[in-house]
Amino acid sequence: MWDRMPMIRVNGKLYYDTGKESTISGRCGTMDGEITSTVAETEIPIDDNQSNFGSGFGYQYGADDTIEIYMNEKWFVFAYRKESE
């Protein structure tokens, strides 16, 4: 089975990697949450604050139904889309 696109579940919604780095500057230093658990890369996260690419990353809510995840000293944009499965 192929690996799935990186995704995170927050408040019952799946957010998918957009492949884009955030361009926001001057953000607050407080995280809105943290990825606390992970599933295999081939799976879809089913629990809140769970991803299929690792745990321990902080996130902040972004504009237009996005979440920005802090990894490797950069912010990456994940966007909500309705589940197709």
Helices and strands as residue ranges (DSSP letters): E 7-10, E 13-21, E 33-34, E 37-38, E 50-51, E 58-61, E 66-71, E 74-80
